[in-house]
Amino acid sequence: MDLGSIADKLDLGEKIWLLGFSGGGSCCWAAARYIPHRIAGIAMWAPMGNYFWKGISEQERKAMLATLSVPRTFMSLPRIIPLPILRLYVRFVIVPRAGHKWVKRCQTKLSPPDREHLQQSAASDLMLRDNLESLTFNKGSGMANDLKLCSSYWGFEVEEVAAVFKGPIHIWQGDDDSLIPLSMQQWIQRRIPNIVNLHVLPGEGHLSWFCFNPKGHRRVLVTLFNDSDSSGD
């Protein structure tokens, strides 16, 4: 509903296209479910899915989570901790790690393509600015909300999306992503194959293909809009 209101305020027209990266995928899935009449199409880059969709078996969930570089507690504790306490945890435990400490940790803990990507000064500088903004603004309550979101049931199933939204939905996902599992996107495509197009990126991580890659961005636009002119950057 917020997306619809923003589109109206900006006078973007009756229908809009969405691009969701990582955690932004949750907003795209919600928009497709609740305001499908406003959405012309959706592109998602390594998007967050919901580990608690009812169709995901316990075995599948464990397999998905096993591939992640984040501690398992990031998925379990926020689910049971009340949001006010979670916000205090983020404020006093995670926020002090913001900035250069966060970037250096990512340069050693993420998948190899992302670690290599973050050796570029432009990429590490972008992460630094993004991290400082997201963690220091409002004392980290935004991250607390995101942690709650990625560890909680969203209130709808992917099959409900397919029942009201006819697509297209295009998902680009690296097969060496240690933050969002490829198996999540493969599970989604199996559940709603009629509207989801999955583009697997061999040897790419969570950041490496999506940031500072004009040719990749053009590929996304050509895919969405079927532009015959795919030359240039």
Disulfide bonds with the S-S distance in Angstrom:
none
